[in-house]
Amino acid sequence: MFNGHRGCNHPVINLETGKGEITSQNHGFVVDTESADGNANIVITHKHLNDDTLAGIRFKDRAIFSVQYHPEASPGPHDSRYLFDNFVENIVNSKAMVSA
């Protein structure tokens, strides 16, 4: 990554929902899009709209996802609050599978 992403108000698109998110970021690295795209088990879920870098992935066979920004629940934009719900849902579902 030539320049890092620093600061707030970075636009990211959720490719699964089509919704834009305003994010806070502070990093100087990024997951390589070609590597993620070449892995049949990874779904690219988010893209940074300023430079088209990868901003989120999800695994198809595991309850794992990641985003390349700070999805704080508060203060600030709440666009990414759903990620916390997804995380808790993954925990509940994993516990249910272990208990079964």
Phi and psi in radians as a Rosetta constraint file:
Dihedral C 1 N 2 CA 2 C 2 CIRCULARHARMONIC -1.151 0.35
Dihedral N 2 CA 2 C 2 N 3 CIRCULARHARMONIC -0.955 0.35
Dihedral C 2 N 3 CA 3 C 3 CIRCULARHARMONIC -2.036 0.35
Dihedral N 3 CA 3 C 3 N 4 CIRCULARHARMONIC 2.460 0.35
Dihedral C 3 N 4 CA 4 C 4 CIRCULARHARMONIC -1.322 0.35
Dihedral N 4 CA 4 C 4 N 5 CIRCULARHARMONIC 2.938 0.35
Dihedral C 4 N 5 CA 5 C 5 CIRCULARHARMONIC -1.750 0.35
Dihedral N 5 CA 5 C 5 N 6 CIRCULARHARMONIC 2.051 0.35
Dihedral C 5 N 6 CA 6 C 6 CIRCULARHARMONIC -2.307 0.35
Dihedral N 6 CA 6 C 6 N 7 CIRCULARHARMONIC 2.367 0.35
Dihedral C 6 N 7 CA 7 C 7 CIRCULARHARMONIC 1.830 0.35
Dihedral N 7 CA 7 C 7 N 8 CIRCULARHARMONIC -2.927 0.35
Dihedral C 7 N 8 CA 8 C 8 CIRCULARHARMONIC -1.913 0.35
Dihedral N 8 CA 8 C 8 N 9 CIRCULARHARMONIC 3.053 0.35
Dihedral C 8 N 9 CA 9 C 9 CIRCULARHARMONIC 1.134 0.35
Dihedral N 9 CA 9 C 9 N 10 CIRCULARHARMONIC 0.651 0.35
Dihedral C 9 N 10 CA 10 C 10 CIRCULARHARMONIC -1.546 0.35
Dihedral N 10 CA 10 C 10 N 11 CIRCULARHARMONIC 2.195 0.35
Dihedral C 10 N 11 CA 11 C 11 CIRCULARHARMONIC -1.436 0.35
Dihedral N 11 CA 11 C 11 N 12 CIRCULARHARMONIC 2.265 0.35
Dihedral C 11 N 12 CA 12 C 12 CIRCULARHARMONIC -2.254 0.35
Dihedral N 12 CA 12 C 12 N 13 CIRCULARHARMONIC 2.466 0.35
Dihedral C 12 N 13 CA 13 C 13 CIRCULARHARMONIC -1.863 0.35
Dihedral N 13 CA 13 C 13 N 14 CIRCULARHARMONIC 2.307 0.35
Dihedral C 13 N 14 CA 14 C 14 CIRCULARHARMONIC -1.482 0.35
Dihedral N 14 CA 14 C 14 N 15 CIRCULARHARMONIC 1.924 0.35
Dihedral C 14 N 15 CA 15 C 15 CIRCULARHARMONIC -1.227 0.35
Dihedral N 15 CA 15 C 15 N 16 CIRCULARHARMONIC -0.331 0.35
Dihedral C 15 N 16 CA 16 C 16 CIRCULARHARMONIC -1.461 0.35
Dihedral N 16 CA 16 C 16 N 17 CIRCULARHARMONIC -0.561 0.35
Dihedral C 16 N 17 CA 17 C 17 CIRCULARHARMONIC -1.876 0.35
Dihedral N 17 CA 17 C 17 N 18 CIRCULARHARMONIC -0.335 0.35
Dihedral C 17 N 18 CA 18 C 18 CIRCULARHARMONIC 1.418 0.35
Dihedral N 18 CA 18 C 18 N 19 CIRCULARHARMONIC 0.050 0.35
Dihedral C 18 N 19 CA 19 C 19 CIRCULARHARMONIC -1.536 0.35
Dihedral N 19 CA 19 C 19 N 20 CIRCULARHARMONIC 2.502 0.35
Dihedral C 19 N 20 CA 20 C 20 CIRCULARHARMONIC -1.506 0.35
Dihedral N 20 CA 20 C 20 N 21 CIRCULARHARMONIC 2.613 0.35
Dihedral C 20 N 21 CA 21 C 21 CIRCULARHARMONIC -2.293 0.35
Dihedral N 21 CA 21 C 21 N 22 CIRCULARHARMONIC 2.425 0.35
Dihedral C 21 N 22 CA 22 C 22 CIRCULARHARMONIC -1.685 0.35
Dihedral N 22 CA 22 C 22 N 23 CIRCULARHARMONIC 2.148 0.35
Dihedral C 22 N 23 CA 23 C 23 CIRCULARHARMONIC -2.165 0.35
Dihedral N 23 CA 23 C 23 N 24 CIRCULARHARMONIC 2.847 0.35
Dihedral C 23 N 24 CA 24 C 24 CIRCULARHARMONIC -1.863 0.35
Dihedral N 24 CA 24 C 24 N 25 CIRCULARHARMONIC 2.414 0.35
Dihedral C 24 N 25 CA 25 C 25 CIRCULARHARMONIC -2.435 0.35
Dihedral N 25 CA 25 C 25 N 26 CIRCULARHARMONIC 2.660 0.35
Dihedral C 25 N 26 CA 26 C 26 CIRCULARHARMONIC -2.785 0.35
Dihedral N 26 CA 26 C 26 N 27 CIRCULARHARMONIC 1.362 0.35
Dihedral C 26 N 27 CA 27 C 27 CIRCULARHARMONIC -2.672 0.35
Dihedral N 27 CA 27 C 27 N 28 CIRCULARHARMONIC 2.777 0.35
Dihedral C 27 N 28 CA 28 C 28 CIRCULARHARMONIC -2.148 0.35
Dihedral N 28 CA 28 C 28 N 29 CIRCULARHARMONIC 0.397 0.35
Dihedral C 28 N 29 CA 29 C 29 CIRCULARHARMONIC -2.511 0.35
Dihedral N 29 CA 29 C 29 N 30 CIRCULARHARMONIC 2.897 0.35
Dihedral C 29 N 30 CA 30 C 30 CIRCULARHARMONIC -2.705 0.35
Dihedral N 30 CA 30 C 30 N 31 CIRCULARHARMONIC 2.624 0.35
Dihedral C 30 N 31 CA 31 C 31 CIRCULARHARMONIC -1.233 0.35
Dihedral N 31 CA 31 C 31 N 32 CIRCULARHARMONIC 2.343 0.35
Dihedral C 31 N 32 CA 32 C 32 CIRCULARHARMONIC -1.170 0.35
Dihedral N 32 CA 32 C 32 N 33 CIRCULARHARMONIC 2.140 0.35
Dihedral C 32 N 33 CA 33 C 33 CIRCULARHARMONIC -1.068 0.35
Dihedral N 33 CA 33 C 33 N 34 CIRCULARHARMONIC -0.739 0.35
Dihedral C 33 N 34 CA 34 C 34 CIRCULARHARMONIC -1.081 0.35
Dihedral N 34 CA 34 C 34 N 35 CIRCULARHARMONIC -0.706 0.35
Dihedral C 34 N 35 CA 35 C 35 CIRCULARHARMONIC -1.119 0.35
Dihedral N 35 CA 35 C 35 N 36 CIRCULARHARMONIC -0.792 0.35
Dihedral C 35 N 36 CA 36 C 36 CIRCULARHARMONIC -1.162 0.35
Dihedral N 36 CA 36 C 36 N 37 CIRCULARHARMONIC -0.754 0.35
Dihedral C 36 N 37 CA 37 C 37 CIRCULARHARMONIC -1.102 0.35
Dihedral N 37 CA 37 C 37 N 38 CIRCULARHARMONIC -0.555 0.35
Dihedral C 37 N 38 CA 38 C 38 CIRCULARHARMONIC -1.406 0.35
Dihedral N 38 CA 38 C 38 N 39 CIRCULARHARMONIC -0.116 0.35
Dihedral C 38 N 39 CA 39 C 39 CIRCULARHARMONIC -1.716 0.35
Dihedral N 39 CA 39 C 39 N 40 CIRCULARHARMONIC 1.996 0.35
Dihedral C 39 N 40 CA 40 C 40 CIRCULARHARMONIC -1.115 0.35
Dihedral N 40 CA 40 C 40 N 41 CIRCULARHARMONIC -0.267 0.35
Dihedral C 40 N 41 CA 41 C 41 CIRCULARHARMONIC -1.640 0.35
Dihedral N 41 CA 41 C 41 N 42 CIRCULARHARMONIC -0.063 0.35
Dihedral C 41 N 42 CA 42 C 42 CIRCULARHARMONIC -1.969 0.35
Dihedral N 42 CA 42 C 42 N 43 CIRCULARHARMONIC 2.379 0.35
Dihedral C 42 N 43 CA 43 C 43 CIRCULARHARMONIC -1.947 0.35
Dihedral N 43 CA 43 C 43 N 44 CIRCULARHARMONIC 2.219 0.35
Dihedral C 43 N 44 CA 44 C 44 CIRCULARHARMONIC -1.383 0.35
Dihedral N 44 CA 44 C 44 N 45 CIRCULARHARMONIC 2.115 0.35
Dihedral C 44 N 45 CA 45 C 45 CIRCULARHARMONIC -1.872 0.35
Dihedral N 45 CA 45 C 45 N 46 CIRCULARHARMONIC -0.426 0.35
Dihedral C 45 N 46 CA 46 C 46 CIRCULARHARMONIC -2.428 0.35
Dihedral N 46 CA 46 C 46 N 47 CIRCULARHARMONIC 2.572 0.35
Dihedral C 46 N 47 CA 47 C 47 CIRCULARHARMONIC -2.377 0.35
Dihedral N 47 CA 47 C 47 N 48 CIRCULARHARMONIC 2.397 0.35
Dihedral C 47 N 48 CA 48 C 48 CIRCULARHARMONIC -1.335 0.35
Dihedral N 48 CA 48 C 48 N 49 CIRCULARHARMONIC 2.208 0.35
Dihedral C 48 N 49 CA 49 C 49 CIRCULARHARMONIC -1.411 0.35
Dihedral N 49 CA 49 C 49 N 50 CIRCULARHARMONIC -0.294 0.35
Dihedral C 49 N 50 CA 50 C 50 CIRCULARHARMONIC -1.304 0.35
Dihedral N 50 CA 50 C 50 N 51 CIRCULARHARMONIC -0.636 0.35
Dihedral C 50 N 51 CA 51 C 51 CIRCULARHARMONIC -2.374 0.35
Dihedral N 51 CA 51 C 51 N 52 CIRCULARHARMONIC 0.189 0.35
Dihedral C 51 N 52 CA 52 C 52 CIRCULARHARMONIC 1.056 0.35
Dihedral N 52 CA 52 C 52 N 53 CIRCULARHARMONIC 0.411 0.35
Dihedral C 52 N 53 CA 53 C 53 CIRCULARHARMONIC -1.382 0.35
Dihedral N 53 CA 53 C 53 N 54 CIRCULARHARMONIC 2.747 0.35
Dihedral C 53 N 54 CA 54 C 54 CIRCULARHARMONIC -1.169 0.35
Dihedral N 54 CA 54 C 54 N 55 CIRCULARHARMONIC 2.331 0.35
Dihedral C 54 N 55 CA 55 C 55 CIRCULARHARMONIC -2.204 0.35
Dihedral N 55 CA 55 C 55 N 56 CIRCULARHARMONIC -0.029 0.35
Dihedral C 55 N 56 CA 56 C 56 CIRCULARHARMONIC -2.978 0.35
Dihedral N 56 CA 56 C 56 N 57 CIRCULARHARMONIC 2.528 0.35
Dihedral C 56 N 57 CA 57 C 57 CIRCULARHARMONIC -2.395 0.35
Dihedral N 57 CA 57 C 57 N 58 CIRCULARHARMONIC 2.824 0.35
Dihedral C 57 N 58 CA 58 C 58 CIRCULARHARMONIC -2.496 0.35
Dihedral N 58 CA 58 C 58 N 59 CIRCULARHARMONIC 2.455 0.35
Dihedral C 58 N 59 CA 59 C 59 CIRCULARHARMONIC -1.541 0.35
Dihedral N 59 CA 59 C 59 N 60 CIRCULARHARMONIC 2.451 0.35
Dihedral C 59 N 60 CA 60 C 60 CIRCULARHARMONIC -1.317 0.35
Dihedral N 60 CA 60 C 60 N 61 CIRCULARHARMONIC -0.604 0.35
Dihedral C 60 N 61 CA 61 C 61 CIRCULARHARMONIC -1.804 0.35
Dihedral N 61 CA 61 C 61 N 62 CIRCULARHARMONIC 0.069 0.35
Dihedral C 61 N 62 CA 62 C 62 CIRCULARHARMONIC -2.476 0.35
Dihedral N 62 CA 62 C 62 N 63 CIRCULARHARMONIC 2.788 0.35
Dihedral C 62 N 63 CA 63 C 63 CIRCULARHARMONIC -1.493 0.35
Dihedral N 63 CA 63 C 63 N 64 CIRCULARHARMONIC 1.080 0.35
Dihedral C 63 N 64 CA 64 C 64 CIRCULARHARMONIC -2.241 0.35
Dihedral N 64 CA 64 C 64 N 65 CIRCULARHARMONIC 2.312 0.35
Dihedral C 64 N 65 CA 65 C 65 CIRCULARHARMONIC -2.544 0.35
Dihedral N 65 CA 65 C 65 N 66 CIRCULARHARMONIC 2.821 0.35
Dihedral C 65 N 66 CA 66 C 66 CIRCULARHARMONIC -2.633 0.35
Dihedral N 66 CA 66 C 66 N 67 CIRCULARHARMONIC 2.565 0.35
Dihedral C 66 N 67 CA 67 C 67 CIRCULARHARMONIC -2.215 0.35
Dihedral N 67 CA 67 C 67 N 68 CIRCULARHARMONIC 2.651 0.35
Dihedral C 67 N 68 CA 68 C 68 CIRCULARHARMONIC -1.779 0.35
Dihedral N 68 CA 68 C 68 N 69 CIRCULARHARMONIC 0.963 0.35
Dihedral C 68 N 69 CA 69 C 69 CIRCULARHARMONIC -2.890 0.35
Dihedral N 69 CA 69 C 69 N 70 CIRCULARHARMONIC 3.101 0.35
Dihedral C 69 N 70 CA 70 C 70 CIRCULARHARMONIC -1.677 0.35
Dihedral N 70 CA 70 C 70 N 71 CIRCULARHARMONIC 1.825 0.35
Dihedral C 70 N 71 CA 71 C 71 CIRCULARHARMONIC -1.560 0.35
Dihedral N 71 CA 71 C 71 N 72 CIRCULARHARMONIC 0.920 0.35
Dihedral C 71 N 72 CA 72 C 72 CIRCULARHARMONIC -0.994 0.35
Dihedral N 72 CA 72 C 72 N 73 CIRCULARHARMONIC 2.479 0.35
Dihedral C 72 N 73 CA 73 C 73 CIRCULARHARMONIC -1.283 0.35
Dihedral N 73 CA 73 C 73 N 74 CIRCULARHARMONIC -0.540 0.35
Dihedral C 73 N 74 CA 74 C 74 CIRCULARHARMONIC -3.027 0.35
Dihedral N 74 CA 74 C 74 N 75 CIRCULARHARMONIC 2.790 0.35
Dihedral C 74 N 75 CA 75 C 75 CIRCULARHARMONIC -1.371 0.35
Dihedral N 75 CA 75 C 75 N 76 CIRCULARHARMONIC 3.094 0.35
Dihedral C 75 N 76 CA 76 C 76 CIRCULARHARMONIC 1.742 0.35
Dihedral N 76 CA 76 C 76 N 77 CIRCULARHARMONIC -2.869 0.35
Dihedral C 76 N 77 CA 77 C 77 CIRCULARHARMONIC -1.013 0.35
Dihedral N 77 CA 77 C 77 N 78 CIRCULARHARMONIC 2.500 0.35
Dihedral C 77 N 78 CA 78 C 78 CIRCULARHARMONIC -1.890 0.35
Dihedral N 78 CA 78 C 78 N 79 CIRCULARHARMONIC 0.337 0.35
Dihedral C 78 N 79 CA 79 C 79 CIRCULARHARMONIC -1.015 0.35
Dihedral N 79 CA 79 C 79 N 80 CIRCULARHARMONIC -0.537 0.35
Dihedral C 79 N 80 CA 80 C 80 CIRCULARHARMONIC -1.794 0.35
Dihedral N 80 CA 80 C 80 N 81 CIRCULARHARMONIC 0.208 0.35
Dihedral C 80 N 81 CA 81 C 81 CIRCULARHARMONIC -1.000 0.35
Dihedral N 81 CA 81 C 81 N 82 CIRCULARHARMONIC -0.568 0.35
Dihedral C 81 N 82 CA 82 C 82 CIRCULARHARMONIC -1.016 0.35
Dihedral N 82 CA 82 C 82 N 83 CIRCULARHARMONIC -0.417 0.35
Dihedral C 82 N 83 CA 83 C 83 CIRCULARHARMONIC -1.114 0.35
Dihedral N 83 CA 83 C 83 N 84 CIRCULARHARMONIC -0.618 0.35
Dihedral C 83 N 84 CA 84 C 84 CIRCULARHARMONIC -1.175 0.35
Dihedral N 84 CA 84 C 84 N 85 CIRCULARHARMONIC -0.682 0.35
Dihedral C 84 N 85 CA 85 C 85 CIRCULARHARMONIC -1.097 0.35
Dihedral N 85 CA 85 C 85 N 86 CIRCULARHARMONIC -0.744 0.35
Dihedral C 85 N 86 CA 86 C 86 CIRCULARHARMONIC -1.088 0.35
Dihedral N 86 CA 86 C 86 N 87 CIRCULARHARMONIC -0.698 0.35
Dihedral C 86 N 87 CA 87 C 87 CIRCULARHARMONIC -1.104 0.35
Dihedral N 87 CA 87 C 87 N 88 CIRCULARHARMONIC -0.831 0.35
Dihedral C 87 N 88 CA 88 C 88 CIRCULARHARMONIC -1.116 0.35
Dihedral N 88 CA 88 C 88 N 89 CIRCULARHARMONIC -0.719 0.35
Dihedral C 88 N 89 CA 89 C 89 CIRCULARHARMONIC -1.055 0.35
Dihedral N 89 CA 89 C 89 N 90 CIRCULARHARMONIC -0.702 0.35
Dihedral C 89 N 90 CA 90 C 90 CIRCULARHARMONIC -1.083 0.35
Dihedral N 90 CA 90 C 90 N 91 CIRCULARHARMONIC -0.713 0.35
Dihedral C 90 N 91 CA 91 C 91 CIRCULARHARMONIC -1.126 0.35
Dihedral N 91 CA 91 C 91 N 92 CIRCULARHARMONIC -0.842 0.35
Dihedral C 91 N 92 CA 92 C 92 CIRCULARHARMONIC -1.060 0.35
Dihedral N 92 CA 92 C 92 N 93 CIRCULARHARMONIC -0.785 0.35
Dihedral C 92 N 93 CA 93 C 93 CIRCULARHARMONIC -1.143 0.35
Dihedral N 93 CA 93 C 93 N 94 CIRCULARHARMONIC -0.683 0.35
Dihedral C 93 N 94 CA 94 C 94 CIRCULARHARMONIC -1.152 0.35
Dihedral N 94 CA 94 C 94 N 95 CIRCULARHARMONIC -0.709 0.35
Dihedral C 94 N 95 CA 95 C 95 CIRCULARHARMONIC -1.135 0.35
Dihedral N 95 CA 95 C 95 N 96 CIRCULARHARMONIC -0.680 0.35
Dihedral C 95 N 96 CA 96 C 96 CIRCULARHARMONIC -1.135 0.35
Dihedral N 96 CA 96 C 96 N 97 CIRCULARHARMONIC -0.649 0.35
Dihedral C 96 N 97 CA 97 C 97 CIRCULARHARMONIC -1.180 0.35
Dihedral N 97 CA 97 C 97 N 98 CIRCULARHARMONIC -0.660 0.35
Dihedral C 97 N 98 CA 98 C 98 CIRCULARHARMONIC -1.215 0.35
Dihedral N 98 CA 98 C 98 N 99 CIRCULARHARMONIC -0.653 0.35
Dihedral C 98 N 99 CA 99 C 99 CIRCULARHARMONIC -1.269 0.35
Dihedral N 99 CA 99 C 99 N 100 CIRCULARHARMONIC -0.430 0.35
